[in-house]
Amino acid sequence: MVDKTGPRTDSGQPLPERQRFRRLAQAALNADLTVSQVDTILTDLDGALTGIDATMGDMNATITTLDGALNRFVESLDNVDAIAERMVAVVARLETVVDRVERLVGVAEIALKPIGMIESAGRGVADFIGLRR
């Protein structure tokens, strides 16, 4: 059941009108102060949320830029991989050329050995005869 007789003292007596109005006025002031505090909090929160919104926008732009940079980096790595494969093929061809040149030099050394021996013998004869000084 609802008590319709109004506020009462601790002893159960009805509050005098003046005291009742004072309590109501104090309650209204408390409510007004609470509303003012909530309004201040909400105003500050609005500024903070606006700042967060701007920060999130900047972060999204940064992530978009980073995404583009990472894509270019991946493309660069793919190009490096392709170049490395081509370099392996070039090195293999160069090794083949070097092997052929080494064989040719070996053949030339063998072919020139008798000429060197003849030259050395000719110098020995020239020294023996006295044609060289």
For each residue, the residues with C-beta under 8 A, 3 or more apart:
1:
2:
3: 6
4:
5: 8 14
6: 3 14 15 20
7: 14 15 20 23
8: 5 11 12 13 14 15
9: 12 13 14 15
10:
11: 8
12: 8 9
13: 8 9
14: 5 6 7 8 9
15: 6 7 8 9 19 20 23
16: 19 20
17: 20 21
18: 21 22
19: 15 16 22 23
20: 6 7 15 16 17 23 24
21: 17 18 24 25
22: 18 19 25 26
23: 7 15 19 20 26 27
24: 20 21 27 28
25: 21 22 28 29
26: 22 23 29 30
27: 23 24 30 31
28: 24 25 31 32
29: 25 26 32 33
30: 26 27 33 34
31: 27 28 34 35
32: 28 29 35 36
33: 29 30 36 37
34: 30 31 37 38
35: 31 32 38 39
36: 32 33 39 40
37: 33 34 40 41
38: 34 35 41 42
39: 35 36 42 43
40: 36 37 43 44
41: 37 38 44 45
42: 38 39 45 46
43: 39 40 46 47
44: 40 41 47 48
45: 41 42 48 49
46: 42 43 49 50
47: 43 44 50 51
48: 44 45 51 52
49: 45 46 52 53
50: 46 47 53 54
51: 47 48 54 55
52: 48 49 55 56
53: 49 50 56 57
54: 50 51 57 58
55: 51 52 58 59
56: 52 53 59 60
57: 53 54 60 61
58: 54 55 61 62
59: 55 56 62 63
60: 56 57 63 64
61: 57 58 64 65
62: 58 59 65 66
63: 59 60 66 67
64: 60 61 67 68
65: 61 62 68 69
66: 62 63 69 70
67: 63 64 70 71
68: 64 65 71 72
69: 65 66 72 73
70: 66 67 73 74
71: 67 68 74 75
72: 68 69 75 76
73: 69 70 76 77
74: 70 71 77 78
75: 71 72 78 79
76: 72 73 79 80
77: 73 74 80 81
78: 74 75 81 82
79: 75 76 82 83
80: 76 77 83 84
81: 77 78 84 85
82: 78 79 85 86
83: 79 80 86 87
84: 80 81 87 88
85: 81 82 88 89
86: 82 83 89 90
87: 83 84 90 91
88: 84 85 91 92
89: 85 86 92 93
90: 86 87 93 94
91: 87 88 94 95
92: 88 89 95 96
93: 89 90 96 97
94: 90 91 97 98
95: 91 92 98 99
96: 92 93 99 100
97: 93 94 100 101
98: 94 95 101 102
99: 95 96 102 103
100: 96 97 103 104
101: 97 98 104 105
102: 98 99 105 106
103: 99 100 106 107
104: 100 101 107 108
105: 101 102 108 109
106: 102 103 109 110
107: 103 104 110 111
108: 104 105 111 112
109: 105 106 112 113
110: 106 107 113
111: 107 108 114 115
112: 108 109 115 116
113: 109 110 116 117
114: 111 117 118
115: 111 112 118 119
116: 112 113 119 120
117: 113 114 120 121
118: 114 115 121 122
119: 115 116 122 123
120: 116 117 123 124
121: 117 118 124 125
122: 118 119 125 126
123: 119 120 126 127 132
124: 120 121 127 128
125: 121 122 128 129
126: 122 123 129 131 132
127: 123 124 130 131 132
128: 124 125
129: 125 126
130: 127 133
131: 126 127
132: 123 126 127
133: 130
